[in-house]
Amino acid sequence: SVVTRVGTDGVARITFNRPQVHNAIDEAVIAECTAGLRQVAADPAGRVVIVAGEGASFCAGADLNWMKRSAAYDEHQNYREAADFAALLEALHEMPKPTIARVHGPAYGGGVGIVAACDIAIGTRGAAFSFSEVRLGLIPAMISPYAIAAIGERHARRYMLTAERIDAAEALAIGLLDEVCDEAAHDERVREITASLLRGGPASVAACKRLIARVAHMPIDGEAREYTARAIATIRASAEGKEGVAAFLEKRKPGWLPAEGTRS
């Protein structure tokens, strides 16, 4: 259902592999994807994570057979399954390595949440999105923190209430996608962005992700001043921070880049 690979190039790939059902989500997909994310988070060989889908779709939301089973569940059983999917989204959002959603075709329901929980989303012109839950008498509960962070409350009020189809151009305009490209250029753009991410120090990239998450919801006050001053002091005093500055001053590659890598 989900294939997790960590390459020797520093890139980890988590791929939804149910093309026959447009990579729809069920209990097995949730469990396998969560396990894959935790595996990658703990593996220092994987420095960038690409999330993708096989076949014609990125992820078409909930699997129909899973929905049929869930319809017979009581509230407690529904809560347990919802909590499992919420844990998957949290594992993706909290990933200490940068994440890229490689989006093509439909990303509906839970699939939108997976895109929104990634750091960067690169889509083809054929990518399409929908918060389809209200048309089933449901709500986009678990995905809402990530989706609203990506598109803002105003856009969420429209698209979560109307369940309208969002094409790639509109997804770019509202912040659900960071970039839209032709399908033929899709993998090359993902490679280029991946290469840029790999030039950063692994510890500094992880620290920068924590910084963004904290500062984004922090008033600009004394606490922010103290937190940011402590954050830069810690990273400057770290081995990676010292190596990065020394490499810059000595006009050489930092130690985290391969010998034949691109100069930072």
C-alpha positions in Angstrom: 0.0 0.0 0.0 2.8 2.4 0.9 6.4 2.0 -0.2 9.2 3.7 1.9 12.7 3.9 0.5 15.8 5.8 1.7 18.3 6.3 -1.1 22.1 6.7 -0.9 21.5 10.2 -2.4 20.0 11.5 0.9 16.5 11.4 -0.4 13.7 9.3 1.2 10.6 8.5 -0.8 7.2 7.6 0.7 5.0 6.5 -2.2 1.3 5.6 -2.0 1.1 2.5 -4.2 -2.6 1.7 -4.7 -3.0 3.1 -8.2 -6.0 0.8 -8.9 -8.1 2.8 -6.3 -6.3 6.2 -6.9 -4.2 5.7 -3.8 -7.3 6.0 -1.5 -6.6 5.8 2.2 -7.7 3.0 4.5 -6.4 1.5 7.8 -3.5 -0.3 6.2 -2.4 2.9 4.3 -2.5 4.9 7.5 -0.5 2.3 9.5 2.1 1.8 6.7 2.6 5.5 6.0 2.9 6.4 9.7 5.5 3.6 10.2 7.4 4.8 7.1 7.5 8.4 8.3 8.8 7.3 11.7 11.4 5.1 10.0 12.6 8.0 7.8 12.6 10.4 10.8 15.0 8.1 12.7 17.3 7.4 9.7 20.1 9.9 9.3 20.7 8.7 5.7 17.4 10.4 4.6 17.7 14.1 4.6 14.8 15.1 2.3 11.5 13.4 2.1 9.4 13.2 -1.1 5.8 12.1 -0.7 4.2 10.9 -4.0 1.5 8.7 -5.5 1.7 6.0 -8.2 -0.7 6.0 -11.1 -3.1 8.7 -12.2 -3.7 10.3 -8.7 -1.8 11.6 -5.7 -4.4 10.5 -3.2 -8.2 10.4 -3.7 -9.2 10.5 -0.1 -10.9 7.8 1.9 -11.2 4.3 0.4 -14.9 3.4 -0.3 -14.7 0.0 1.4 -13.1 1.6 4.5 -16.0 4.1 4.5 -18.5 1.3 4.4 -16.8 -0.4 7.4 -16.6 2.9 9.3 -20.4 3.5 8.7 -21.1 0.6 11.1 -18.6 1.8 13.8 -19.7 3.5 17.0 -18.3 6.8 18.2 -15.4 5.2 20.1 -14.3 3.1 17.1 -14.6 6.2 14.8 -12.5 8.2 17.3 -9.7 5.5 17.3 -9.4 5.5 13.5 -9.6 9.3 13.3 -6.8 9.5 15.9 -4.6 7.2 13.8 -5.0 9.4 10.8 -4.3 12.5 13.0 -1.1 10.8 14.2 0.0 10.2 10.5 -0.5 13.9 9.7 1.3 14.9 12.9 4.3 12.7 12.0 4.5 14.3 8.6 4.2 17.8 10.0 6.7 17.2 12.8 9.2 15.4 10.4 12.7 16.9 11.3 13.7 16.7 7.6 12.1 18.9 4.9 9.2 17.3 3.1 8.0 17.8 -0.5 4.6 16.8 -1.8 4.9 15.7 -5.5 1.3 16.3 -6.5 -0.3 15.1 -9.7 -3.9 14.4 -10.5 -6.6 14.4 -7.7 -5.8 15.0 -4.0 -9.1 15.0 -2.3 -10.2 14.9 1.4 -7.4 13.3 3.4 -5.1 13.7 0.4 -5.4 17.5 0.7 -4.3 17.2 4.3 -1.2 15.2 3.4 -0.2 17.9 0.9 -0.9 20.7 3.4 1.2 18.9 6.1 4.3 18.9 3.8 6.7 21.8 3.8 6.7 22.3 0.1 4.1 21.2 -2.5 4.9 21.1 -6.2 2.0 20.2 -8.5 1.4 19.6 -12.2 -1.2 21.6 -14.1 -3.5 18.6 -13.8 -3.4 18.6 -10.0 -6.9 19.1 -8.5 -8.1 19.4 -4.9 -11.4 19.2 -3.0 -12.4 19.4 0.7 -15.2 17.1 -0.1 -16.3 16.1 3.4 -19.4 18.2 3.8 -21.0 16.6 0.7 -20.9 13.3 2.7 -22.4 14.9 5.8 -18.9 15.0 7.4 -16.2 17.6 8.2 -12.5 17.9 7.3 -11.6 17.6 11.0 -8.1 16.0 11.2 -6.7 17.8 8.2 -8.1 21.2 9.2 -5.1 22.4 11.3 -2.7 21.9 8.4 -5.0 23.0 5.6 -6.0 26.2 7.4 -2.3 26.9 8.1 -1.6 26.6 4.4 -4.5 28.5 2.9 -5.8 30.7 5.7 -9.1 31.0 7.4 -10.9 33.0 4.7 -10.1 30.5 1.9 -11.0 27.6 4.3 -14.4 29.1 4.9 -15.1 29.0 1.1 -13.6 25.8 0.0 -14.4 23.6 3.1 -18.0 24.8 3.0 -18.6 24.6 -0.7 -16.5 21.5 -1.4 -15.7 23.1 -4.8 -13.0 21.6 -7.0 -9.8 23.6 -6.8 -7.6 23.4 -9.9 -3.9 23.8 -9.9 -3.9 27.5 -10.7 -6.3 28.3 -7.8 -4.4 26.0 -5.5 -1.2 28.0 -6.2 -3.1 31.3 -5.7 -4.4 30.3 -2.2 -1.2 28.7 -1.0 -2.0 25.0 -1.2 0.7 24.6 -3.9 4.0 26.4 -3.9 4.6 25.9 -7.6 2.8 24.5 -10.7 4.7 23.1 -13.7 4.1 21.0 -16.8 4.0 17.3 -16.2 7.2 16.8 -18.3 9.1 19.1 -16.0 7.6 17.8 -12.7 10.4 15.4 -11.6 13.1 17.9 -12.7 11.6 20.6 -10.5 11.3 18.3 -7.6 15.0 17.3 -8.1 16.1 20.9 -8.2 14.3 21.8 -5.0 15.6 18.7 -3.4 19.2 19.7 -4.4 18.7 23.1 -2.8 17.4 21.5 0.5 20.4 19.1 0.6 22.8 22.0 0.6 21.7 23.1 4.0 23.1 21.6 7.2 20.9 18.7 8.4 20.8 20.0 12.0 20.2 23.6 10.9 17.4 22.6 8.6 15.7 20.7 11.5 16.2 23.7 13.8 14.9 26.0 11.2 11.7 23.9 10.9 11.3 24.2 14.7 11.9 27.9 14.6 9.3 28.5 11.9 6.7 26.4 13.8 7.3 28.3 17.0 7.7 31.9 15.7 4.7 31.7 13.3 2.3 31.7 16.3 4.3 33.9 18.7 3.7 37.6 19.4 6.6 39.9 18.7 7.5 40.6 22.2 10.2 39.9 24.9 9.5 36.1 24.7 10.2 36.2 20.9 13.4 38.2 21.4 14.6 35.7 24.1 13.6 32.6 22.1 15.2 33.8 18.8 18.4 35.0 20.5 18.8 31.6 22.3 18.0 29.7 19.1 20.8 31.4 17.1 23.3 31.2 20.0 22.7 27.5 20.3 23.1 26.8 16.6 26.2 29.1 16.3 27.9 27.2 19.1 27.0 23.8 17.6 29.5 21.7 15.6 27.5 22.1 12.5 27.2 25.9 12.9 30.9 26.2 13.5 31.7 24.0 10.5 29.3 26.0 8.2 30.8 29.4 9.1 34.3 28.1 8.8 33.7 26.6 5.4 32.2 29.9 4.2 35.2 31.9 5.4 37.7 29.4 4.0 35.8 29.2 0.7 35.3 25.4 0.8 32.4 23.0 1.0 31.0 22.3 4.4 31.5 18.8 5.7 27.9 17.7 5.2 28.2 18.1 1.4 29.7 15.2 -0.6 33.1 15.7 -2.0 31.7 16.1 -5.5 28.7 18.1 -4.4 27.6 21.6 -5.4 29.3 24.3 -3.5 27.0 25.9 -0.9 
